[in-house]
Amino acid sequence: MNRLAGVTSPYLLQHADNPVDWWPWSPDAFEEARRRDAPVLLSVGYSACHWCHVMAHESFEDEATAAYLNEHFVSVKVDREERPDVDAVYMEAVQAATGQGGWPMTVFLTPDGEPFYFGTYFPPEPRHGMPSFRQVLQGVQSAWADRREEVAEVAGKIVRDLAGRELAHGGGGLPGEEELAQALLGLTRDYDAGHGGFGGAPKFPPAMVIEFLLRHHARTGAEGALQMAVDTCERMARGGIYDQLAGGFARYSVDREWTVPHFEKMLYDNALLCRAYAHLWRATGSELAKGIALGTADFMLRELRTPEGAFASALDADSDDGSGRHVEGAYYVWTPRQLRDVLGDEDAELAAAYFGVTEEGTFEEGSSVLQLPQTDRVFDAERIAGIRRLLLAAREERPAPGRDDKVVAAWNGLAIAALAEVGAFFEEPSYVAAAVQAADLLVRVHLDDHARLSRTSRDGEAGANSGVLEDYADVAEGFLTLAGITGEGVWLEFAGFLLDIVLDQFTGEGGTLYDTAHDAEQLIRRPQDPTDNATPSGWSAAAGALLSYAAHTGSEPHRTAAEGALGVVRALGPRAPRFVGHGLSVAEALLDGPREIAVVGRAGGPEDGGGDPNGGAVAGGSDGGAEADPAARELRRTALLSTAPGAVLAFGRAGSDELPLLADRPLVAGRAAAYVCRNFTCDAPTTDPGELAAKLGHA
């Protein structure tokens, strides 16, 4: 009996028809293992994972393999995106034992959940020095049956080793100028000057490191930091990792040149990169950065938005290549012949030159990933735009990649922050409206009466999985961004509810943070990880949200908790800056204050001198008051375009109590005014946008 048919996870549902007798992660599964005195096979993956699909087809759909599993094991299937706590605990064990990790993750456990044998993908037949999956199963079953004491000894040692990895706050005190300078030096050493980015292949988009570089440049003027950010963003934007037809980034590049991506598209990557490119535009005015920020936002709205108004998790790497085979990248790649079939000979030749399509190909079987190679040739922009439209229309006739349509709270928090800022920066209210709609769904569906979050939902129904630290922190960050953009205090209130839970349920001694709540399910180890990976760690995301909330409200407990959490950045930043990029960004905000900006304006319309007879783009505003004052809007835009690291903004009519920073902020001589405070000291208010820009140190 396969027990996955009733679950909500799209990944688990992909396995609901397997002949394997799967269990979802549950106490019942481990009780069954005790009853049968059988080991547990734990298989962890996610919907967009290419090699997860491969192993499923080769092994979990195979009747003979399934029969062996069903006879000798209790098989548990986990969606790592629904249960990041389970994934984190056992991935730590896999990496400690083997020196590497990845998905699918294959772990064998005792009925008490203690791991004793590890791996990732196993082929159906021995190859490249790897045993077959059947050989692994037979070896584990033999050890369980004949060498039980040895298995118990190994499992016990692993659990003891994991327990000894408990983290303290990571270092005595806050990160300062020296640690951030050392982090920049470390990044400079790892920088790939030829191709942008850091390290070699495979190469992941370093969105959080880019944010640190931009903030460091804004605070210190370090040109080398800005140049690394500019060059990396341009290389990625011109590479195959960016979808040159429809926007959006793939998860990573298999090569160091950003040419051939691993084609899955994740919400979190696109949200982080959308925001990073918007911030790059803010710092430099780059039209390329603006185009990528808008293109990525459009991708999220077009291809990841759910009917309920939130954002789906991912698009698969694989799709039908037209012959019934599921092939990675089939939806995205082109051959010269396919270009000719769509465009005709003349335009196909032009498209091949523009997008780097060659007869040899950059991918498999003579196909090419579209990119924008450097060339001195000048192309007709209007003609290229027409070619893009034709190719995109033809591509949309191909079988599309599958979509994992579950809504993950943390990743939607990242998307809300990105869309709100992009909408405000580029005066596109529709993006802000989309961010508000997604935030509204999180409140209605994910948040219960006690401000506790569900991690996932699907079709407007909350899942049974409790939120982890990154959910609370990233959703709070999204809400705080919305508060600053829209001027609506309700988003600040919701952020406060979530961050109070962080203080109550996720905080330990001396600045330590845990990934799971005090009252969450107890695993063999309570997970905690301060290092940023594909997304900000819950630890660093919480530090950032706590710091911003303290700046908005003046709350000392939240400021103290943020500072305590940043001790780990002091320890790790100089040694491993690529893996604490978000933490370094928060440290930059702390060193800069962060700045607290309040902009107040007059209420009313043109008839009383407070309005704009020509209208203007509005990105929110709860009472419409200050939005009706063109002088206030100009000051607000100046504040929004400030590069001051981590600056927070409150915008509203004078006398409003909608946001704490607006309290006791009157007009100046009857005119809209901006107030800037930093490190418990406030400057004199100004009515002049140029003076405000100077106060904020625009790059």
C-alpha positions in Angstrom: 0.0 0.0 0.0 1.5 3.3 -1.1 0.5 6.0 1.3 1.4 9.1 -0.7 -1.9 9.5 -2.6 -3.4 11.7 0.1 -0.5 14.2 0.5 -0.3 17.7 -0.9 3.4 17.8 -1.9 3.7 17.6 -5.7 7.0 15.8 -5.3 5.5 13.1 -3.1 2.6 12.8 -5.5 5.0 12.0 -8.3 5.8 8.8 -6.3 2.2 7.9 -5.4 1.9 5.3 -8.2 5.3 3.7 -7.5 5.2 0.0 -6.6 7.3 0.9 -3.6 5.3 0.9 -0.4 6.1 4.5 0.5 5.3 6.2 3.8 5.4 9.9 4.3 7.6 11.1 7.2 5.6 10.3 10.3 5.8 8.6 13.7 3.7 5.8 12.2 6.4 4.9 9.7 9.0 4.5 12.5 6.6 2.5 14.6 6.1 0.2 11.6 9.9 -0.2 11.4 10.0 -1.2 15.1 7.1 -3.6 14.7 8.8 -5.3 11.7 12.4 -4.9 13.2 13.3 -3.4 9.8 15.7 -0.6 8.8 14.2 2.6 7.3 15.1 3.8 3.8 14.9 7.6 3.8 14.7 9.1 0.3 14.8 12.9 0.2 14.4 15.0 -2.9 12.3 17.7 -4.5 10.0 18.2 -7.5 12.4 20.0 -9.8 15.4 17.7 -9.1 16.6 16.0 -12.4 18.5 13.1 -10.7 15.6 12.5 -8.4 13.5 11.9 -11.5 16.2 9.6 -12.9 16.5 7.5 -9.8 12.7 7.3 -9.5 12.4 6.0 -13.0 15.3 3.6 -12.8 14.7 2.1 -9.3 11.5 3.2 -7.6 9.3 2.3 -10.7 11.1 -1.0 -11.1 8.9 -3.9 -9.8 11.8 -6.1 -8.7 13.5 -3.3 -6.8 10.3 -2.3 -5.2 9.5 -5.9 -4.1 12.9 -6.1 -2.4 12.4 -2.8 -0.7 8.9 -3.7 0.5 10.2 -7.0 1.9 13.2 -5.7 3.8 12.7 -2.0 4.5 10.2 0.6 5.6 10.5 3.3 2.9 10.0 6.9 3.7 9.8 9.6 1.1 10.4 13.3 2.1 10.1 16.5 0.1 13.0 18.6 1.3 11.2 21.8 0.5 8.4 20.8 2.9 10.6 19.4 5.6 13.9 21.4 5.5 14.5 20.3 9.1 14.6 16.6 8.2 16.7 17.4 5.2 19.2 19.5 7.1 19.7 17.0 9.9 20.4 14.0 7.6 22.3 16.0 5.0 24.7 17.1 7.8 25.3 13.4 8.5 25.8 12.6 4.8 28.3 15.4 4.4 30.1 14.6 7.5 30.4 10.9 6.5 31.1 11.3 2.8 32.4 14.8 2.3 29.7 15.6 -0.1 25.9 15.8 -0.4 23.1 16.4 -2.8 19.8 15.2 -4.0 18.3 12.6 -4.2 19.6 11.9 -0.7 19.5 8.3 0.3 20.0 7.4 4.0 19.4 4.2 5.9 18.1 4.6 9.5 17.4 2.5 12.5 13.8 2.5 13.7 14.8 5.2 16.1 15.8 7.5 13.2 19.6 7.1 13.7 21.5 7.0 10.4 24.1 4.4 9.6 24.6 4.3 5.9 24.5 7.2 3.4 24.5 8.1 -0.3 22.9 10.3 -2.9 22.0 8.9 -6.4 22.6 5.2 -6.9 22.4 3.8 -10.5 20.4 0.6 -11.4 23.7 -1.0 -12.5 27.2 -0.5 -11.2 28.9 2.4 -13.0 31.7 4.9 -12.6 32.8 3.3 -9.4 29.3 3.5 -7.8 27.5 0.3 -6.7 24.1 -0.3 -8.0 21.1 0.5 -5.8 20.2 -3.2 -5.5 23.8 -3.9 -4.3 23.4 -1.2 -1.7 20.1 -2.5 -0.5 21.4 -6.1 -0.3 24.5 -4.9 1.6 22.5 -2.9 4.1 20.0 -5.7 4.6 22.8 -8.2 5.2 24.4 -5.9 7.8 21.1 -5.3 9.5 20.5 -9.1 9.7 24.0 -10.3 10.6 25.9 -7.4 12.1 23.4 -5.6 14.1 25.8 -4.6 16.9 28.1 -3.1 14.4 25.2 -1.1 12.8 24.1 0.1 16.3 27.7 1.2 17.1 28.0 3.2 13.9 24.6 4.8 14.3 25.3 5.8 17.9 28.7 7.3 17.0 27.1 9.4 14.2 24.4 10.7 16.5 26.9 11.6 19.2 29.1 13.4 16.6 26.1 15.4 15.4 25.1 16.3 19.0 28.7 17.7 19.5 28.2 20.1 16.6 26.0 22.5 18.6 26.8 26.1 17.7 27.3 28.9 20.0 26.9 32.5 18.8 30.2 32.2 16.9 32.5 34.8 18.2 33.0 37.5 20.8 31.2 40.6 19.6 29.9 42.2 16.5 31.5 42.2 13.1 33.3 45.4 12.4 35.4 47.2 9.8 38.2 44.7 10.0 36.0 41.6 9.5 34.2 43.1 6.6 37.4 44.2 5.0 38.8 40.6 5.4 35.6 39.2 3.9 36.0 41.5 0.8 39.6 40.3 0.5 38.5 36.7 0.6 35.9 37.3 -2.1 38.6 39.0 -4.2 40.8 36.0 -4.0 37.9 33.6 -5.0 36.7 35.9 -7.8 36.7 34.6 -11.3 38.0 37.7 -13.1 37.5 36.1 -16.6 33.9 35.1 -16.2 32.5 36.7 -13.1 31.2 34.9 -10.0 33.3 33.0 -7.5 35.0 29.7 -7.8 34.8 27.2 -10.6 32.2 24.9 -12.0 29.4 24.3 -11.2 28.7 28.0 -10.5 25.7 29.3 -8.6 24.3 32.8 -8.9 25.8 34.7 -5.9 22.8 37.0 -5.2 23.6 37.5 -1.5 27.3 38.1 -2.1 26.3 40.7 -4.8 24.1 42.4 -2.2 27.0 42.6 0.3 29.3 44.0 -2.4 26.8 46.7 -3.3 26.3 47.6 0.4 30.0 47.6 1.1 30.6 50.0 -1.9 27.7 52.3 -0.8 29.1 52.5 2.7 32.9 52.7 2.0 33.2 53.7 -1.7 35.3 50.5 -2.4 35.3 50.4 -6.3 36.6 46.9 -6.4 33.5 45.7 -4.6 31.2 47.4 -7.1 33.1 46.2 -10.1 32.8 42.5 -9.0 29.1 43.0 -8.6 28.7 44.8 -12.0 30.8 42.2 -13.9 29.2 39.2 -12.3 25.7 40.5 -13.0 26.6 41.3 -16.6 28.1 37.9 -17.2 25.1 36.1 -15.8 22.7 38.3 -17.7 24.4 37.5 -21.0 24.8 33.8 -20.2 22.6 30.8 -20.8 21.7 30.7 -17.1 19.3 33.6 -17.9 16.4 32.8 -20.1 17.0 35.1 -23.0 13.4 34.8 -24.4 11.2 34.8 -21.3 13.3 36.0 -18.4 14.1 34.3 -15.2 17.2 32.4 -14.0 18.0 28.7 -13.9 19.3 27.3 -10.7 23.0 27.1 -11.6 25.5 26.8 -14.5 27.3 23.5 -15.0 30.3 25.5 -16.4 32.2 28.5 -15.1 31.2 30.6 -18.1 27.4 30.7 -17.2 26.7 29.1 -20.6 24.9 25.8 -19.9 22.5 25.9 -17.0 20.9 23.2 -14.9 17.5 24.1 -16.3 15.3 24.0 -13.2 14.0 27.4 -12.2 13.4 28.1 -8.5 11.3 30.9 -7.0 14.0 31.7 -4.4 16.8 32.3 -7.0 14.6 34.5 -9.1 13.3 36.5 -6.1 16.9 37.1 -4.8 18.3 37.9 -8.2 15.4 40.2 -9.1 16.1 42.3 -6.0 19.9 42.2 -6.6 19.6 43.5 -10.1 17.2 46.2 -9.0 19.7 47.3 -6.3 22.5 47.2 -9.0 20.4 49.6 -11.1 19.8 51.8 -8.1 23.6 52.0 -7.5 24.7 52.5 -11.1 21.7 53.4 -13.3 22.5 50.4 -15.6 19.9 49.8 -18.2 20.9 46.1 -18.4 20.3 45.7 -14.7 16.9 47.4 -15.0 15.9 45.1 -17.9 16.9 42.0 -16.0 15.1 43.1 -12.8 11.9 43.7 -14.8 12.3 40.6 -16.9 12.7 38.4 -13.8 9.8 40.0 -12.1 7.7 39.4 -15.2 8.8 35.8 -15.3 7.7 35.3 -11.7 4.3 36.8 -12.4 3.8 35.0 -15.6 5.1 31.5 -14.9 5.1 31.0 -11.1 2.1 32.9 -9.9 -0.7 30.7 -8.6 -4.4 31.2 -9.0 -4.6 32.3 -5.4 -2.1 35.1 -5.9 1.0 33.6 -4.3 4.0 32.0 -6.1 4.8 28.4 -6.9 8.1 26.8 -5.9 9.7 25.8 -9.1 9.7 24.7 -12.7 11.3 21.3 -13.6 14.5 21.0 -15.6 13.0 18.2 -17.7 10.3 18.1 -20.3 9.1 16.0 -23.2 11.4 16.5 -26.2 8.5 15.8 -28.6 9.3 12.1 -28.9 8.0 11.0 -25.5 11.3 11.2 -23.8 11.8 13.4 -20.7 15.0 15.3 -21.4 16.7 18.0 -19.4 16.5 21.4 -21.2 14.4 20.2 -24.1 12.0 23.2 -23.6 14.8 25.8 -23.8 17.4 24.8 -26.4 17.6 25.4 -30.1 19.4 24.0 -33.2 20.1 26.1 -36.3 17.5 24.0 -38.1 14.8 24.8 -35.5 15.6 28.5 -35.9 15.2 28.3 -39.7 11.9 26.4 -39.3 10.5 29.3 -37.2 12.2 32.3 -38.7 13.3 31.5 -42.2 16.8 31.5 -43.5 17.7 35.2 -43.2 16.3 35.9 -39.7 17.6 32.5 -38.5 21.1 33.5 -39.5 20.7 36.8 -37.6 19.2 35.0 -34.5 22.1 32.5 -34.5 24.6 35.3 -34.5 22.8 37.2 -31.8 22.0 34.3 -29.5 25.2 32.3 -30.0 23.6 29.3 -31.7 26.1 27.2 -33.7 26.1 24.0 -35.7 28.3 22.4 -33.1 26.0 23.5 -30.3 26.7 24.4 -26.7 24.5 21.7 -25.2 23.7 18.1 -26.3 23.0 16.7 -29.8 24.0 19.9 -31.6 21.6 22.1 -29.7 22.5 25.4 -28.1 21.4 27.3 -25.1 20.5 30.9 -26.0 23.0 33.5 -24.7 24.2 36.9 -25.6 27.9 36.5 -26.5 30.1 39.6 -26.6 30.5 40.9 -30.2 31.2 44.2 -32.0 28.3 43.6 -34.4 25.5 46.1 -34.1 22.0 44.5 -34.3 18.7 46.1 -35.2 16.9 46.3 -31.9 13.4 46.2 -33.4 14.2 43.3 -35.6 15.7 41.3 -32.7 12.5 42.1 -30.6 10.4 40.6 -33.4 12.6 37.5 -33.5 12.3 37.1 -29.7 8.5 37.2 -30.0 8.5 34.6 -32.8 10.8 32.2 -30.9 9.0 32.6 -27.7 5.6 31.8 -29.4 7.2 28.8 -31.0 8.7 27.6 -27.7 5.3 27.9 -26.0 4.0 25.2 -28.4 6.5 22.7 -27.0 5.6 20.5 -24.0 6.2 22.7 -21.0 8.3 21.7 -17.9 6.2 20.6 -14.9 5.5 23.1 -12.2 5.7 22.4 -8.4 2.8 24.6 -7.4 3.1 24.4 -3.6 3.6 27.8 -2.0 6.6 28.0 0.4 6.2 30.7 3.0 9.9 31.7 3.1 10.3 31.9 -0.7 7.2 34.0 -1.0 8.5 36.4 1.5 11.6 36.8 -0.7 9.3 37.4 -3.7 7.2 39.9 -1.9 10.2 42.0 -1.0 11.6 41.9 -4.5 8.3 42.7 -6.3 7.5 45.5 -3.9 10.9 47.2 -4.5 10.9 46.7 -8.2 7.4 48.1 -8.4 8.5 51.2 -6.4 11.8 51.7 -8.1 10.4 51.6 -11.6 7.0 53.1 -10.8 5.1 49.9 -11.8 2.2 49.7 -9.3 1.1 46.3 -10.7 4.2 44.7 -9.1 3.5 46.2 -5.7 -0.1 45.0 -6.0 1.1 41.5 -6.8 3.3 41.6 -3.7 0.4 42.7 -1.5 -1.8 39.9 -2.9 0.9 37.3 -2.1 1.3 38.8 1.4 -2.4 38.7 1.9 -2.5 35.0 1.1 0.3 34.3 3.6 -1.7 36.0 6.3 -5.0 34.3 5.4 -3.7 30.8 4.7 -0.4 30.3 6.4 -0.8 32.4 9.6 -2.9 31.0 12.4 -4.5 33.0 15.3 -1.3 32.6 17.4 1.0 34.1 14.6 2.4 30.6 13.9 3.2 29.9 10.3 2.6 26.9 8.1 5.6 26.4 5.9 3.6 25.4 2.8 0.2 25.6 1.2 -1.4 24.3 -2.0 -4.6 25.4 -3.8 -5.2 27.8 -0.9 -5.1 25.2 1.8 -2.3 25.2 4.5 -0.1 22.2 4.8 0.6 20.4 8.0 4.3 21.3 8.1 5.2 24.0 10.7 7.3 26.9 9.6 11.0 27.0 10.3 13.2 30.0 11.2 13.6 31.0 7.5 9.9 31.1 7.0 9.4 33.5 9.9 12.4 35.7 9.0 11.8 35.9 5.2 8.1 36.5 5.5 8.8 39.2 8.1 11.4 40.8 5.7 8.7 40.8 2.9 6.2 42.4 5.3 8.7 45.0 6.4 9.5 45.9 2.8 5.8 46.3 2.1 5.4 48.6 5.1 8.0 50.9 3.7 6.7 50.8 0.2 3.0 51.1 0.9 3.0 53.1 4.1 0.5 50.6 5.6 1.2 49.9 9.2 -0.6 46.6 9.2 2.4 45.0 7.5 4.7 46.2 10.2 2.3 44.8 12.8 2.4 41.3 11.1 6.2 41.4 10.9 6.2 42.1 14.6 4.0 39.2 15.4 6.4 36.9 13.5 9.5 38.3 15.0 8.1 37.9 18.5 7.8 34.2 17.7 11.4 34.2 16.6 12.4 35.6 20.0 10.2 33.2 21.9 10.6 30.0 20.0 13.9 30.0 18.0 16.4 31.9 20.2 18.9 30.2 22.5 21.7 31.4 24.7 24.2 34.0 23.6 22.7 34.9 20.2 22.3 31.3 19.1 19.4 30.6 16.8 17.8 27.3 15.9 16.1 26.4 12.6 13.2 24.8 14.4 11.0 26.0 17.2 11.3 24.9 20.8 8.0 23.1 20.5 8.7 21.5 17.1 9.1 17.8 16.5 12.3 16.5 18.1 14.7 14.9 15.6 18.0 13.2 16.3 19.5 16.7 16.4 18.0 20.2 16.5 19.1 21.8 13.3 20.9 25.1 13.2 22.9 26.5 10.4 24.2 30.1 10.1 25.6 29.7 6.6 23.8 31.0 3.6 23.3 28.5 0.8 20.9 28.9 -2.1 18.8 31.1 0.2 19.7 33.2 3.2 20.0 31.0 6.3 17.2 31.4 8.8 19.9 32.7 11.2 21.1 35.6 8.9 17.6 36.3 7.6 16.3 36.6 11.2 19.2 39.0 12.1 18.3 41.2 9.1 14.6 41.3 9.9 15.1 41.9 13.6 17.5 44.8 12.8 15.0 46.4 10.4 12.1 46.0 12.8 14.1 47.6 15.5 14.9 50.5 13.2 11.2 50.9 12.4 10.0 50.7 16.0 12.9 51.5 18.3 12.6 48.1 20.0 15.6 47.4 22.1 15.0 43.6 22.4 14.9 43.1 18.7 18.0 45.2 18.2 19.8 43.2 20.9 18.7 39.9 19.3 19.9 41.0 15.9 23.3 42.0 17.3 23.6 38.7 19.1 22.9 36.7 16.0 25.6 38.6 14.1 28.3 37.3 16.3 28.6 34.3 14.0 29.3 36.7 11.0 32.3 38.0 13.0 33.6 34.4 13.1 32.7 33.2 9.7 32.9 36.3 7.5 36.7 36.5 7.2 37.1 32.7 6.7 34.1 31.8 4.4 32.6 35.0 3.0 30.9 33.3 0.1 28.7 31.3 2.6 27.6 34.2 4.8 26.8 36.8 2.1 23.5 37.7 3.6 25.0 37.9 7.1 27.7 40.3 5.8 24.9 42.4 4.2 23.2 42.7 7.6 26.5 43.6 9.2 26.9 46.4 6.6 23.4 47.7 7.6 24.4 47.6 11.3 27.6 49.6 10.7 25.6 52.1 8.7 23.0 52.5 11.4 20.8 51.5 9.6 19.4 54.9 8.6 15.8 55.6 9.6 13.9 57.8 7.2 10.5 59.3 7.7 8.8 61.3 5.0 5.6 63.2 5.8 3.4 65.1 3.4 0.1 67.0 3.3 -3.2 65.3 2.7 -5.7 66.4 0.2 -6.1 67.1 -3.5 -5.2 69.8 -6.0 -7.9 72.1 -4.8 -6.1 72.6 -1.4 -2.6 72.6 -2.8 -1.8 69.1 -1.8 -2.3 67.2 -5.0 -0.8 66.6 -8.4 -3.2 67.6 -11.3 -1.1 65.4 -13.6 -1.5 62.3 -11.4 1.5 60.1 -10.8 2.4 56.5 -10.2 1.2 55.3 -6.8 2.8 52.3 -5.1 0.5 52.0 -2.2 -0.6 54.1 0.7 -3.2 53.3 3.2 -5.0 56.6 3.5 -3.9 58.2 0.2 -2.9 61.2 2.2 0.8 61.8 1.5 0.5 60.2 -1.9 -1.6 63.3 -2.9 1.3 65.6 -2.2 3.8 65.7 -5.1 6.6 67.2 -2.9 6.2 64.3 -0.5 6.3 61.8 -3.3 9.5 63.3 -4.6 11.1 63.1 -1.2 9.9 59.5 -0.9 11.4 58.6 -4.2 14.7 60.1 -3.2 14.6 58.0 0.0 13.7 54.8 -2.0 16.7 55.3 -4.3 19.1 55.7 -1.4 21.9 53.1 -1.4 22.4 53.5 2.4 22.7 49.8 3.5 19.5 48.5 5.1 17.8 51.9 5.4 14.2 51.8 6.5 11.5 54.1 5.3 8.2 55.3 6.7 5.9 57.4 4.4 2.6 59.0 5.3 0.8 62.2 6.1 2.0 64.5 8.8 0.2 63.6 12.1 -0.4 60.0 11.1 0.2 57.3 13.6 0.2 54.5 10.9 3.9 53.8 11.4 6.1 54.5 14.5 8.7 56.6 12.6 6.0 59.0 11.6 5.1 59.9 15.2 5.9 63.6 16.1 7.1 64.4 12.6 5.3 67.6 11.5 5.5 69.4 8.2 8.2 72.1 7.9 6.8 75.5 7.2 3.7 73.8 5.9 5.7 71.7 3.4 6.5 68.0 3.0 9.6 67.0 4.9 12.0 64.2 5.4 13.6 63.2 8.7 16.8 61.1 8.8 18.0 59.4 12.0 21.1 57.2 12.6 22.6 55.6 15.7 20.1 57.4 18.0 20.9 60.8 16.4 18.5 62.7 14.1 19.5 65.3 11.5 17.4 68.5 11.1 14.5 67.8 8.7 14.7 68.8 5.1 12.2 69.8 2.4 14.8 69.6 -0.3 15.3 66.3 -2.2 18.8 67.2 -3.1 19.7 67.8 0.5 18.0 64.5 1.4 20.1 62.7 -1.2 23.3 64.2 0.3 22.3 63.1 3.8 21.7 59.5 2.6 25.0 59.4 0.7 23.7 58.4 -2.7 26.2 56.4 -4.7 
